[in-house]
C-alpha cells in the first residue's frame, strides 16, 4: 500500500513557514531530534503532514511543492509506477539518529515531480 505521507515545501525559512501553517491549520509541530533538519507540522484529523525543508526554489526541477509517498516496498512501488508511465530521476539516502531514509525522485507522465520513500 502507498500513502501520501508528506506534502513537502522547499523554503528559505522552514521554521517560519511551519509556524504559519501550524497556526493556519490548527496543527502541531512534530518534535524531532536536533540533527533532523526539516520542520514537520501534523495536521488535525487524517491526511498527510506538511514538511518544510530549506531548499532552493530556482527551477521546477527543484520540486518546490511535491508529494512524498511512503511505502514499505520502495522498489516494487517504483516498478509499478514506471509501468504506469512515471520515470525515475534519482535515488538518495540519508541517515539520521533514529532511522535511515531512502527516497527516489520520480516524475509523473506530465513531468510533475514526486518522491517515493522507505524508512528503515
C-alpha positions as CSV (number, residue, x, y, z in Angstrom):
1,X,0.0,0.0,0.0
2,X,1.2,3.5,-0.8
3,X,0.2,6.5,1.4
4,X,0.8,10.2,0.9
5,X,3.0,10.9,4.0
6,X,4.0,14.5,3.4
7,X,3.3,17.5,1.2
8,X,6.8,18.9,1.1
9,X,7.6,22.6,0.8
10,X,11.0,23.9,-0.3
11,X,11.5,27.2,1.5
12,X,14.2,29.6,2.8
13,X,12.9,29.6,6.5
14,X,11.4,26.3,7.4
15,X,10.6,27.3,11.0
16,X,8.8,30.4,10.0
17,X,6.7,28.6,7.3
18,X,6.0,25.7,9.7
19,X,4.7,28.2,12.3
20,X,2.5,29.9,9.7
21,X,0.9,26.6,8.5
22,X,0.6,25.3,12.1
23,X,-1.4,28.3,13.0
24,X,-3.4,28.4,9.8
25,X,-4.4,24.7,10.0
26,X,-4.6,24.3,13.8
27,X,-1.8,21.7,13.6
28,X,1.1,20.8,15.9
29,X,4.8,20.9,15.3
30,X,6.4,17.5,15.5
31,X,9.2,17.1,18.0
32,X,12.3,15.9,16.1
33,X,15.9,15.3,17.2
34,X,18.1,18.4,16.6
35,X,20.1,16.6,13.9
36,X,17.0,16.3,11.7
37,X,16.7,19.5,9.6
38,X,13.1,19.6,8.3
39,X,10.2,21.0,10.2
40,X,7.1,18.9,10.2
41,X,3.5,20.1,11.0
42,X,1.0,17.3,11.7
43,X,-2.5,18.4,10.7
44,X,-5.5,17.6,12.8
45,X,-7.5,14.6,11.6
46,X,-6.4,12.4,8.8
47,X,-4.2,13.2,5.8
48,X,-0.6,13.9,5.1
49,X,1.6,16.1,7.3
50,X,3.4,19.1,6.0
51,X,7.2,19.0,5.7
52,X,9.2,22.2,5.4
53,X,12.8,21.9,4.2
54,X,15.4,24.5,3.4
55,X,15.9,24.1,-0.3
56,X,16.4,26.2,-3.4
57,X,13.3,27.1,-5.4
58,X,15.2,28.2,-8.5
59,X,13.8,25.8,-11.1
60,X,10.8,23.4,-11.5
61,X,13.2,20.5,-11.1
62,X,13.9,21.6,-7.5
63,X,10.3,20.4,-6.6
64,X,9.2,23.4,-4.6
65,X,6.0,21.7,-3.6
66,X,5.6,18.0,-4.1
67,X,4.0,14.8,-2.7
68,X,6.1,12.3,-0.7
69,X,4.7,8.8,-1.0
70,X,5.6,6.3,1.7
71,X,5.7,2.6,1.1
72,X,7.2,-0.5,2.8
73,X,8.5,-1.8,-0.6
74,X,10.0,1.1,-2.5
75,X,11.4,-0.9,-5.3
76,X,8.1,-2.7,-6.1
77,X,6.3,0.7,-5.9
78,X,8.8,2.3,-8.3
79,X,8.4,-0.5,-10.8
80,X,4.6,-0.3,-10.6
81,X,4.7,3.5,-11.1
82,X,7.1,3.1,-14.0
83,X,4.7,0.7,-15.7
84,X,2.0,3.4,-15.3
85,X,4.2,5.9,-17.2
86,X,6.3,7.6,-14.4
87,X,10.1,8.0,-14.8
88,X,12.9,8.0,-12.3
89,X,15.2,11.0,-11.8
90,X,17.5,9.8,-9.0
91,X,17.6,7.9,-5.7
92,X,19.1,9.3,-2.4
93,X,19.7,8.0,1.1
94,X,20.2,9.9,4.3
95,X,20.9,8.5,7.8
96,X,19.6,10.2,10.9
97,X,19.9,9.4,14.6
98,X,16.6,7.5,14.6
99,X,16.4,6.0,11.1
100,X,17.6,5.8,7.5
101,X,15.5,7.2,4.7
102,X,15.9,6.2,1.1
103,X,13.8,8.0,-1.5
104,X,13.5,8.0,-5.2
105,X,12.6,11.2,-7.0
106,X,10.3,10.5,-9.9
107,X,8.2,12.3,-12.5
108,X,4.6,11.5,-13.4
109,X,3.7,11.2,-17.2
110,X,3.5,15.0,-17.4
111,X,6.8,15.7,-15.7
112,X,5.5,16.7,-12.2
113,X,7.9,15.6,-9.6
114,X,7.2,13.4,-6.5
115,X,9.1,11.2,-4.2
116,X,8.7,7.5,-3.1
117,X,10.2,6.9,0.3
118,X,11.0,4.0,2.5
119,X,12.3,4.2,6.1
120,X,14.5,1.7,8.0
